[in-house]
Amino acid sequence: MEKMINKVELSGFVGLEPEVKELSNGSKILKMSLATSSSYKDHDGNWVRDTTWHNIVMWNRLAQTATNEIKKGSRVSLTGKLSNRNYTDKDGKKHFVTEIIAVSYEVAANEVAKS
């Protein structure tokens, strides 16, 4: 049987200050957005920058460590896995969410995105 792998590697800039919460069971969760981008030439020969925003989640010890190291604008490289979930809000509307559950990360020293 062929081995199936769910692995994501990203490198980009943090969009907003990470949000950290402690759940009622004592678990810690950190949520943040990470922007990755690439460039290409359009049909007129002009360079176009394409930015994609990713929802990142970290749990427990990783979340605690990241709280002290990751700030808005930090350049972060991470490894994780894709996770899809859905929920129904209080108005009965169904929502689908894709997140990357990080298992490791590295913050680039002295490199912060400029506004």
LOTI-963161 format. One record per atom (N, C-alpha, C, O, CB): residue in one letter; x, y, z. Coordinates in Angstrom, 3 decimals, m for minus. Glycine has a CB too. Layout:
BEGIN
<A, <X, Y, Z>>
...
This chain:
BEGIN
<M, <0.837, m1.181, 0.000>>
<M, <0.000, 0.000, 0.000>>
<M, <0.883, 1.245, 0.000>>
<M, <1.887, 1.310, 0.709>>
<M, <m0.953, m0.003, 1.214>>
<E, <0.496, 2.223, m0.799>>
<E, <1.238, 3.470, m0.901>>
<E, <1.040, 4.315, 0.360>>
<E, <m0.071, 4.421, 0.880>>
<E, <0.801, 4.254, m2.151>>
<K, <2.114, 4.904, 0.834>>
<K, <2.060, 5.750, 2.023>>
<K, <1.472, 7.114, 1.665>>
<K, <1.895, 7.737, 0.691>>
<K, <3.469, 5.911, 2.645>>
<M, <0.504, 7.577, 2.445>>
<M, <m0.111, 8.884, 2.241>>
<M, <0.478, 9.866, 3.248>>
<M, <0.655, 9.528, 4.418>>
<M, <m1.664, 8.805, 2.381>>
<I, <0.779, 11.073, 2.796>>
<I, <1.419, 12.057, 3.661>>
<I, <0.628, 13.360, 3.626>>
<I, <0.241, 13.838, 2.560>>
<I, <2.887, 12.296, 3.233>>
<N, <0.399, 13.919, 4.793>>
<N, <m0.240, 15.232, 4.932>>
<N, <0.785, 16.130, 5.593>>
<N, <0.880, 16.183, 6.820>>
<N, <m1.591, 15.162, 5.773>>
<K, <1.560, 16.843, 4.770>>
<K, <2.629, 17.694, 5.291>>
<K, <2.637, 19.012, 4.534>>
<K, <2.552, 19.043, 3.307>>
<K, <4.008, 16.991, 5.180>>
<V, <2.742, 20.106, 5.293>>
<V, <2.769, 21.445, 4.727>>
<V, <4.004, 22.163, 5.247>>
<V, <4.318, 22.087, 6.435>>
<V, <1.473, 22.234, 5.076>>
<E, <4.699, 22.852, 4.366>>
<E, <5.814, 23.711, 4.758>>
<E, <5.546, 25.096, 4.188>>
<E, <5.322, 25.251, 2.987>>
<E, <7.194, 23.140, 4.255>>
<L, <5.571, 26.095, 5.052>>
<L, <5.296, 27.469, 4.637>>
<L, <6.345, 28.404, 5.205>>
<L, <6.929, 28.142, 6.257>>
<L, <3.891, 27.908, 5.084>>
<S, <6.576, 29.496, 4.496>>
<S, <7.425, 30.558, 4.985>>
<S, <6.774, 31.864, 4.568>>
<S, <6.525, 32.096, 3.385>>
<S, <8.889, 30.435, 4.440>>
<G, <6.497, 32.722, 5.557>>
<G, <5.831, 33.976, 5.238>>
<G, <5.831, 34.917, 6.424>>
<G, <6.566, 34.723, 7.393>>
<G, <4.410, 33.719, 4.781>>
<F, <4.991, 35.946, 6.333>>
<F, <4.919, 36.964, 7.367>>
<F, <3.590, 36.888, 8.113>>
<F, <2.542, 36.656, 7.510>>
<F, <5.108, 38.354, 6.759>>
<V, <3.643, 37.085, 9.427>>
<V, <2.457, 37.051, 10.282>>
<V, <1.663, 38.340, 10.066>>
<V, <2.215, 39.439, 10.116>>
<V, <2.850, 36.881, 11.791>>
<G, <0.343, 38.186, 9.822>>
<G, <m0.495, 39.325, 9.483>>
<G, <m0.965, 40.158, 10.664>>
<G, <m0.935, 41.386, 10.596>>
<G, <m1.666, 38.852, 8.747>>
<L, <m1.397, 39.521, 11.739>>
<L, <m1.893, 40.206, 12.926>>
<L, <m1.232, 39.602, 14.151>>
<L, <m0.634, 38.529, 14.073>>
<L, <m3.439, 40.108, 13.028>>
<E, <m1.338, 40.289, 15.285>>
<E, <m0.815, 39.703, 16.520>>
<E, <m1.494, 38.354, 16.746>>
<E, <m2.719, 38.265, 16.653>>
<E, <m1.044, 40.657, 17.743>>
<P, <m0.733, 37.310, 17.039>>
<P, <m1.340, 36.000, 17.298>>
<P, <m2.322, 36.066, 18.462>>
<P, <m2.108, 36.793, 19.432>>
<P, <m0.254, 34.957, 17.590>>
<E, <m3.398, 35.302, 18.350>>
<E, <m4.425, 35.228, 19.389>>
<E, <m4.187, 33.953, 20.197>>
<E, <m4.148, 32.858, 19.635>>
<E, <m5.876, 35.248, 18.769>>
<V, <m4.028, 34.095, 21.512>>
<V, <m3.756, 32.957, 22.386>>
<V, <m4.883, 32.824, 23.402>>
<V, <m5.315, 33.807, 24.003>>
<V, <m2.388, 33.117, 23.101>>
<K, <m5.348, 31.600, 23.581>>
<K, <m6.403, 31.334, 24.560>>
<K, <m6.044, 30.095, 25.359>>
<K, <m5.348, 29.202, 24.874>>
<K, <m7.780, 31.158, 23.866>>
<E, <m6.532, 30.058, 26.594>>
<E, <m6.428, 28.843, 27.393>>
<E, <m7.839, 28.277, 27.502>>
<E, <m8.766, 28.966, 27.928>>
<E, <m5.793, 29.122, 28.821>>
<L, <m7.988, 27.019, 27.112>>
<L, <m9.295, 26.371, 27.134>>
<L, <m9.625, 25.864, 28.533>>
<L, <m8.747, 25.769, 29.391>>
<L, <m9.338, 25.216, 26.128>>
<S, <m10.878, 25.543, 28.753>>
<S, <m11.331, 25.112, 30.081>>
<S, <m10.619, 23.845, 30.566>>
<S, <m10.522, 23.614, 31.771>>
<S, <m12.831, 24.873, 30.059>>
<N, <m10.123, 23.028, 29.636>>
<N, <m9.414, 21.807, 30.025>>
<N, <m7.919, 22.047, 30.267>>
<N, <m7.173, 21.102, 30.526>>
<N, <m9.592, 20.745, 28.953>>
<G, <m7.478, 23.325, 30.181>>
<G, <m6.077, 23.666, 30.429>>
<G, <m5.217, 23.727, 29.178>>
<G, <m4.073, 24.177, 29.248>>
<G, <m5.490, 22.681, 31.367>>
<S, <m5.730, 23.289, 28.037>>
<S, <m4.973, 23.352, 26.782>>
<S, <m4.823, 24.798, 26.333>>
<S, <m5.703, 25.628, 26.560>>
<S, <m5.665, 22.517, 25.678>>
<K, <m3.693, 25.085, 25.694>>
<K, <m3.475, 26.412, 25.125>>
<K, <m3.573, 26.294, 23.603>>
<K, <m3.138, 25.309, 23.007>>
<K, <m2.083, 27.003, 25.564>>
<I, <m4.156, 27.326, 22.996>>
<I, <m4.256, 27.367, 21.545>>
<I, <m3.829, 28.752, 21.066>>
<I, <m4.222, 29.771, 21.634>>
<I, <m5.705, 27.031, 21.070>>
<L, <m3.022, 28.767, 20.018>>
<L, <m2.596, 30.002, 19.389>>
<L, <m3.117, 29.968, 17.957>>
<L, <m2.957, 28.968, 17.257>>
<L, <m1.029, 30.175, 19.440>>
<K, <m3.739, 31.063, 17.524>>
<K, <m4.203, 31.191, 16.146>>
<K, <m3.584, 32.437, 15.550>>
<K, <m3.480, 33.475, 16.204>>
<K, <m5.758, 31.248, 16.070>>
<M, <m3.170, 32.316, 14.278>>
<M, <m2.594, 33.469, 13.591>>
<M, <m2.781, 33.298, 12.093>>
<M, <m3.083, 32.208, 11.609>>
<M, <m1.091, 33.640, 13.943>>
<S, <m2.595, 34.395, 11.368>>
<S, <m2.638, 34.345, 9.914>>
<S, <m1.213, 34.519, 9.391>>
<S, <m0.419, 35.280, 9.943>>
<S, <m3.594, 35.444, 9.332>>
<L, <m0.912, 33.801, 8.324>>
<L, <0.420, 33.859, 7.723>>
<L, <0.256, 34.126, 6.232>>
<L, <m0.492, 33.427, 5.549>>
<L, <1.222, 32.533, 7.975>>
<A, <0.957, 35.140, 5.732>>
<A, <0.895, 35.495, 4.308>>
<A, <2.086, 34.904, 3.573>>
<A, <3.234, 35.082, 3.978>>
<A, <0.857, 37.030, 4.122>>
<T, <1.797, 34.201, 2.489>>
<T, <2.842, 33.752, 1.577>>
<T, <2.573, 34.421, 0.237>>
<T, <1.427, 34.747, m0.075>>
<T, <2.874, 32.176, 1.445>>
<S, <3.619, 34.629, m0.557>>
<S, <3.396, 35.290, m1.843>>
<S, <4.344, 34.772, m2.903>>
<S, <5.412, 34.231, m2.616>>
<S, <3.554, 36.793, m1.702>>
<S, <3.915, 34.957, m4.131>>
<S, <4.730, 34.619, m5.290>>
<S, <4.467, 35.690, m6.348>>
<S, <3.493, 36.437, m6.258>>
<S, <4.404, 33.169, m5.832>>
<S, <5.331, 35.754, m7.335>>
<S, <5.179, 36.735, m8.398>>
<S, <5.188, 36.039, m9.749>>
<S, <5.814, 34.994, m9.928>>
<S, <6.291, 37.794, m8.327>>
<Y, <4.480, 36.640, m10.692>>
<Y, <4.457, 36.129, m12.051>>
<Y, <4.193, 37.288, m13.005>>
<Y, <3.745, 38.357, m12.591>>
<Y, <3.385, 35.015, m12.214>>
<K, <4.474, 37.063, m14.277>>
<K, <4.187, 38.083, m15.288>>
<K, <2.833, 37.785, m15.906>>
<K, <2.531, 36.645, m16.256>>
<K, <5.298, 38.129, m16.382>>
<D, <2.013, 38.839, m16.037>>
<D, <0.713, 38.661, m16.676>>
<D, <0.883, 38.688, m18.200>>
<D, <2.003, 38.780, m18.703>>
<D, <m0.284, 39.764, m16.214>>
<H, <m0.226, 38.607, m18.922>>
<H, <m0.152, 38.526, m20.389>>
<H, <0.388, 39.805, m21.037>>
<H, <0.776, 39.787, m22.205>>
<H, <m1.525, 38.224, m20.953>>
<D, <0.417, 40.919, m20.283>>
<D, <0.991, 42.166, m20.787>>
<D, <2.458, 42.333, m20.400>>
<D, <3.082, 43.337, m20.743>>
<D, <0.193, 43.344, m20.272>>
<G, <3.007, 41.351, m19.687>>
<G, <4.409, 41.426, m19.283>>
<G, <4.651, 42.161, m17.974>>
<G, <5.799, 42.416, m17.612>>
<G, <5.192, 42.083, m20.351>>
<N, <3.581, 42.508, m17.257>>
<N, <3.719, 43.207, m15.982>>
<N, <3.831, 42.196, m14.842>>
<N, <3.165, 41.160, m14.843>>
<N, <2.522, 44.159, m15.748>>
<W, <4.682, 42.516, m13.877>>
<W, <4.820, 41.640, m12.715>>
<W, <3.615, 41.798, m11.795>>
<W, <3.186, 42.912, m11.496>>
<W, <6.128, 41.946, m11.950>>
<V, <3.081, 40.672, m11.356>>
<V, <1.935, 40.646, m10.444>>
<V, <2.338, 39.851, m9.213>>
<V, <2.908, 38.766, m9.324>>
<V, <0.662, 40.024, m11.130>>
<R, <2.037, 40.397, m8.032>>
<R, <2.326, 39.693, m6.782>>
<R, <1.030, 39.039, m6.312>>
<R, <m0.003, 39.697, m6.190>>
<R, <2.908, 40.670, m5.685>>
<D, <1.102, 37.740, m6.052>>
<D, <m0.060, 36.966, m5.612>>
<D, <0.163, 36.543, m4.160>>
<D, <1.074, 35.765, m3.876>>
<D, <m0.294, 35.714, m6.533>>
<T, <m0.664, 37.052, m3.238>>
<T, <m0.528, 36.753, m1.817>>
<T, <m1.660, 35.839, m1.377>>
<T, <m2.821, 36.064, m1.719>>
<T, <m0.519, 38.049, m0.977>>
<T, <m1.313, 34.801, m0.613>>
<T, <m2.289, 33.876, m0.048>>
<T, <m2.183, 33.929, 1.463>>
<T, <m1.085, 33.897, 2.019>>
<T, <m2.069, 32.427, m0.571>>
<W, <m3.343, 34.011, 2.134>>
<W, <m3.383, 34.028, 3.600>>
<W, <m3.755, 32.649, 4.109>>
<W, <m4.687, 32.022, 3.606>>
<W, <m4.387, 35.089, 4.122>>
<H, <m3.022, 32.178, 5.112>>
<H, <m3.221, 30.855, 5.695>>
<H, <m3.602, 30.990, 7.166>>
<H, <m3.039, 31.816, 7.885>>
<H, <m1.949, 29.990, 5.541>>
<N, <m4.555, 30.179, 7.610>>
<N, <m4.941, 30.114, 9.021>>
<N, <m4.041, 29.098, 9.711>>
<N, <m4.031, 27.924, 9.341>>
<N, <m6.456, 29.732, 9.188>>
<I, <m3.287, 29.544, 10.713>>
<I, <m2.338, 28.687, 11.415>>
<I, <m2.824, 28.473, 12.852>>
<I, <m3.297, 29.402, 13.506>>
<I, <m0.908, 29.310, 11.397>>
<V, <m2.696, 27.227, 13.329>>
<V, <m3.063, 26.874, 14.700>>
<V, <m1.886, 26.155, 15.344>>
<V, <m1.270, 25.279, 14.736>>
<V, <m4.350, 25.983, 14.734>>
<M, <m1.583, 26.536, 16.582>>
<M, <m0.566, 25.840, 17.388>>
<M, <m1.199, 25.457, 18.708>>
<M, <m2.048, 26.177, 19.234>>
<M, <0.710, 26.732, 17.617>>
<W, <m0.783, 24.317, 19.242>>
<W, <m1.353, 23.806, 20.489>>
<W, <m0.314, 23.697, 21.600>>
<W, <0.868, 23.470, 21.343>>
<W, <m1.986, 22.449, 20.251>>
<N, <m0.765, 23.861, 22.816>>
<N, <m0.055, 23.581, 24.066>>
<N, <1.351, 24.138, 24.132>>
<N, <1.525, 25.353, 24.039>>
<N, <0.004, 22.124, 24.281>>
<R, <2.372, 23.291, 24.291>>
<R, <3.747, 23.773, 24.491>>
<R, <4.219, 24.633, 23.318>>
<R, <4.869, 25.660, 23.517>>
<R, <4.703, 22.587, 24.682>>
<L, <3.892, 24.213, 22.102>>
<L, <4.282, 24.991, 20.923>>
<L, <3.615, 26.368, 20.958>>
<L, <4.249, 27.375, 20.643>>
<L, <3.903, 24.238, 19.619>>
<A, <2.339, 26.409, 21.339>>
<A, <1.611, 27.679, 21.451>>
<A, <2.240, 28.568, 22.516>>
<A, <2.389, 29.772, 22.311>>
<A, <0.126, 27.427, 21.782>>
<Q, <2.606, 27.992, 23.635>>
<Q, <3.203, 28.759, 24.728>>
<Q, <4.531, 29.373, 24.312>>
<Q, <4.782, 30.549, 24.574>>
<Q, <3.402, 27.871, 25.954>>
<T, <5.376, 28.590, 23.669>>
<T, <6.674, 29.086, 23.199>>
<T, <6.488, 30.178, 22.150>>
<T, <7.150, 31.214, 22.196>>
<T, <7.515, 27.933, 22.618>>
<A, <5.586, 29.936, 21.212>>
<A, <5.357, 30.893, 20.123>>
<A, <4.829, 32.225, 20.636>>
<A, <5.095, 33.270, 20.042>>
<A, <4.382, 30.312, 19.110>>
<T, <4.079, 32.194, 21.738>>
<T, <3.524, 33.417, 22.326>>
<T, <4.618, 34.432, 22.611>>
<T, <4.406, 35.635, 22.461>>
<T, <2.762, 33.097, 23.614>>
<N, <5.773, 33.960, 23.016>>
<N, <6.887, 34.838, 23.371>>
<N, <7.771, 35.207, 22.186>>
<N, <8.589, 36.121, 22.288>>
<N, <7.725, 34.186, 24.425>>
<E, <7.617, 34.506, 21.061>>
<E, <8.540, 34.698, 19.940>>
<E, <7.909, 35.282, 18.678>>
<E, <8.593, 35.951, 17.903>>
<E, <9.166, 33.399, 19.601>>
<I, <6.633, 35.045, 18.461>>
<I, <5.993, 35.450, 17.211>>
<I, <5.124, 36.685, 17.441>>
<I, <4.269, 36.703, 18.326>>
<I, <5.147, 34.295, 16.632>>
<K, <5.355, 37.699, 16.640>>
<K, <4.603, 38.952, 16.700>>
<K, <4.122, 39.312, 15.293>>
<K, <4.568, 38.727, 14.306>>
<K, <5.477, 40.102, 17.301>>
<K, <3.218, 40.269, 15.216>>
<K, <2.768, 40.776, 13.922>>
<K, <3.981, 41.206, 13.117>>
<K, <4.840, 41.928, 13.622>>
<K, <1.771, 41.956, 14.094>>
<G, <4.057, 40.766, 11.865>>
<G, <5.163, 41.131, 10.985>>
<G, <6.350, 40.194, 11.023>>
<G, <7.240, 40.303, 10.179>>
<G, <5.622, 42.478, 11.323>>
<S, <6.393, 39.262, 11.988>>
<S, <7.505, 38.307, 12.055>>
<S, <7.527, 37.423, 10.818>>
<S, <6.480, 37.019, 10.314>>
<S, <7.402, 37.440, 13.322>>
<R, <8.731, 37.126, 10.332>>
<R, <8.869, 36.146, 9.253>>
<R, <8.994, 34.781, 9.924>>
<R, <9.896, 34.555, 10.731>>
<R, <10.122, 36.460, 8.315>>
<V, <8.084, 33.878, 9.582>>
<V, <8.021, 32.569, 10.221>>
<V, <8.051, 31.474, 9.158>>
<V, <7.347, 31.555, 8.152>>
<V, <6.751, 32.445, 11.097>>
<S, <8.869, 30.457, 9.390>>
<S, <8.846, 29.231, 8.589>>
<S, <8.273, 28.152, 9.485>>
<S, <8.651, 28.040, 10.651>>
<S, <10.285, 28.840, 8.044>>
<L, <7.355, 27.351, 8.939>>
<L, <6.751, 26.319, 9.771>>
<L, <6.464, 25.055, 8.983>>
<L, <6.384, 25.053, 7.754>>
<L, <5.477, 26.832, 10.397>>
<T, <6.311, 23.982, 9.745>>
<T, <5.907, 22.690, 9.203>>
<T, <4.654, 22.277, 9.952>>
<T, <4.539, 22.490, 11.159>>
<T, <7.049, 21.608, 9.336>>
<G, <3.723, 21.688, 9.232>>
<G, <2.484, 21.261, 9.867>>
<G, <1.698, 20.344, 8.970>>
<G, <2.241, 19.737, 8.046>>
<G, <1.643, 22.453, 10.247>>
<K, <0.399, 20.245, 9.251>>
<K, <m0.481, 19.415, 8.432>>
<K, <m1.780, 20.158, 8.179>>
<K, <m2.209, 20.978, 8.991>>
<K, <m0.755, 18.051, 9.113>>
<L, <m2.405, 19.863, 7.040>>
<L, <m3.692, 20.464, 6.715>>
<L, <m4.792, 19.833, 7.543>>
<L, <m4.801, 18.626, 7.783>>
<L, <m4.000, 20.316, 5.224>>
<S, <m5.717, 20.672, 7.976>>
<S, <m6.862, 20.199, 8.739>>
<S, <m8.109, 20.916, 8.222>>
<S, <m8.117, 22.139, 8.088>>
<S, <m6.662, 20.442, 10.275>>
<N, <m9.149, 20.157, 7.937>>
<N, <m10.424, 20.722, 7.496>>
<N, <m11.468, 20.423, 8.550>>
<N, <m11.528, 19.315, 9.082>>
<N, <m10.853, 20.152, 6.109>>
<R, <m12.287, 21.413, 8.848>>
<R, <m13.373, 21.211, 9.801>>
<R, <m14.553, 22.060, 9.374>>
<R, <m14.418, 22.977, 8.564>>
<R, <m12.931, 21.563, 11.250>>
<N, <m15.703, 21.744, 9.927>>
<N, <m16.877, 22.559, 9.656>>
<N, <m17.670, 22.726, 10.934>>
<N, <m17.546, 21.940, 11.873>>
<N, <m17.749, 21.933, 8.550>>
<Y, <m18.484, 23.761, 10.951>>
<Y, <m19.347, 24.017, 12.100>>
<Y, <m20.573, 24.787, 11.623>>
<Y, <m20.572, 25.385, 10.547>>
<Y, <m18.587, 24.807, 13.215>>
<T, <m21.605, 24.759, 12.438>>
<T, <m22.823, 25.505, 12.156>>
<T, <m22.935, 26.623, 13.183>>
<T, <m22.875, 26.382, 14.389>>
<T, <m24.084, 24.577, 12.185>>
<D, <m23.101, 27.860, 12.688>>
<D, <m23.187, 28.992, 13.613>>
<D, <m24.581, 29.089, 14.229>>
<D, <m25.467, 28.293, 13.919>>
<D, <m22.837, 30.303, 12.891>>
<K, <m24.758, 30.072, 15.101>>
<K, <m26.018, 30.202, 15.839>>
<K, <m27.208, 30.504, 14.930>>
<K, <m28.357, 30.306, 15.326>>
<K, <m25.891, 31.293, 16.881>>
<D, <m26.936, 30.986, 13.702>>
<D, <m28.009, 31.271, 12.749>>
<D, <m28.294, 30.082, 11.831>>
<D, <m29.110, 30.182, 10.915>>
<D, <m27.652, 32.490, 11.913>>
<G, <m27.613, 28.950, 12.083>>
<G, <m27.837, 27.754, 11.283>>
<G, <m27.034, 27.689, 9.994>>
<G, <m27.231, 26.780, 9.188>>
<G, <m29.266, 27.652, 10.957>>
<K, <m26.122, 28.653, 9.787>>
<K, <m25.298, 28.669, 8.585>>
<K, <m24.072, 27.785, 8.789>>
<K, <m23.386, 27.878, 9.808>>
<K, <m24.875, 30.114, 8.228>>
<K, <m23.806, 26.925, 7.802>>
<K, <m22.672, 26.008, 7.890>>
<K, <m21.410, 26.698, 7.365>>
<K, <m21.445, 27.366, 6.331>>
<K, <m22.954, 24.702, 7.094>>
<H, <m20.304, 26.532, 8.080>>
<H, <m19.015, 27.117, 7.703>>
<H, <m17.983, 26.005, 7.555>>
<H, <m17.975, 25.049, 8.331>>
<H, <m18.546, 28.167, 8.755>>
<F, <m17.108, 26.133, 6.551>>
<F, <m16.010, 25.199, 6.338>>
<F, <m14.706, 25.957, 6.525>>
<F, <m14.535, 27.054, 5.993>>
<F, <m16.083, 24.540, 4.920>>
<V, <m13.790, 25.372, 7.279>>
<V, <m12.528, 26.034, 7.614>>
<V, <m11.363, 25.100, 7.278>>
<V, <m11.378, 23.917, 7.620>>
<V, <m12.494, 26.440, 9.122>>
<T, <m10.357, 25.654, 6.605>>
<T, <m9.110, 24.931, 6.372>>
<T, <m8.027, 25.628, 7.182>>
<T, <m7.849, 26.842, 7.085>>
<T, <m8.741, 24.879, 4.839>>
<E, <m7.303, 24.847, 7.985>>
<E, <m6.245, 25.383, 8.838>>
<E, <m4.993, 24.530, 8.675>>
<E, <m5.058, 23.379, 8.243>>
<E, <m6.695, 25.426, 10.327>>
<I, <m3.869, 25.109, 9.025>>
<I, <m2.621, 24.355, 9.115>>
<I, <m2.316, 24.209, 10.591>>
<I, <m2.158, 25.202, 11.301>>
<I, <m1.436, 25.063, 8.341>>
<I, <m2.233, 22.968, 11.056>>
<I, <m1.875, 22.683, 12.436>>
<I, <m0.352, 22.573, 12.463>>
<I, <0.215, 21.600, 11.965>>
<I, <m2.578, 21.361, 12.975>>
<A, <0.303, 23.570, 13.043>>
<A, <1.764, 23.610, 13.059>>
<A, <2.317, 22.609, 14.069>>
<A, <1.764, 22.433, 15.155>>
<A, <2.262, 25.030, 13.388>>
<V, <3.420, 21.952, 13.692>>
<V, <4.108, 21.035, 14.600>>
<V, <5.510, 21.549, 14.937>>
<V, <6.121, 21.106, 15.909>>
<V, <4.192, 19.629, 13.978>>
<S, <6.015, 22.484, 14.130>>
<S, <7.292, 23.127, 14.434>>
<S, <7.344, 24.456, 13.681>>
<S, <6.646, 24.646, 12.684>>
<S, <8.507, 22.203, 14.043>>
<Y, <8.174, 25.364, 14.168>>
<Y, <8.320, 26.656, 13.510>>
<Y, <9.693, 27.222, 13.809>>
<Y, <10.400, 26.768, 14.709>>
<Y, <7.218, 27.637, 13.960>>
<E, <10.051, 28.241, 13.015>>
<E, <11.283, 28.974, 13.237>>
<E, <11.010, 30.431, 12.856>>
<E, <10.416, 30.714, 11.816>>
<E, <12.482, 28.365, 12.406>>
<V, <11.452, 31.337, 13.710>>
<V, <11.292, 32.771, 13.447>>
<V, <12.615, 33.293, 12.908>>
<V, <13.666, 33.060, 13.506>>
<V, <10.856, 33.556, 14.743>>
<A, <12.571, 33.997, 11.783>>
<A, <13.783, 34.577, 11.209>>
<A, <14.253, 35.715, 12.102>>
<A, <13.461, 36.578, 12.481>>
<A, <13.535, 35.079, 9.757>>
<A, <15.512, 35.719, 12.432>>
<A, <16.078, 36.748, 13.315>>
<A, <16.103, 38.099, 12.623>>
<A, <16.552, 38.223, 11.483>>
<A, <17.496, 36.361, 13.761>>
<N, <15.615, 39.105, 13.329>>
<N, <15.684, 40.509, 12.890>>
<N, <15.019, 40.765, 11.535>>
<N, <15.381, 41.724, 10.854>>
<N, <17.126, 40.943, 12.818>>
<E, <14.067, 39.942, 11.134>>
<E, <13.399, 40.187, 9.862>>
<E, <11.915, 40.365, 10.119>>
<E, <11.226, 39.430, 10.525>>
<E, <13.654, 39.030, 8.858>>
<V, <11.432, 41.571, 9.879>>
<V, <10.022, 41.904, 10.113>>
<V, <9.470, 42.551, 8.844>>
<V, <10.148, 43.351, 8.199>>
<V, <9.854, 42.860, 11.356>>
<A, <8.244, 42.200, 8.499>>
<A, <7.604, 42.781, 7.316>>
<A, <7.437, 44.282, 7.512>>
<A, <7.180, 44.757, 8.619>>
<A, <6.230, 42.111, 7.041>>
<K, <7.586, 45.005, 6.432>>
<K, <7.406, 46.460, 6.473>>
<K, <6.049, 46.783, 5.867>>
<K, <5.690, 46.253, 4.816>>
<K, <8.559, 47.207, 5.707>>
<S, <5.304, 47.645, 6.525>>
<S, <3.956, 48.020, 6.063>>
<S, <4.031, 48.892, 4.838>>
<S, <2.998, 49.304, 4.310>>
<S, <3.184, 48.743, 7.165>>
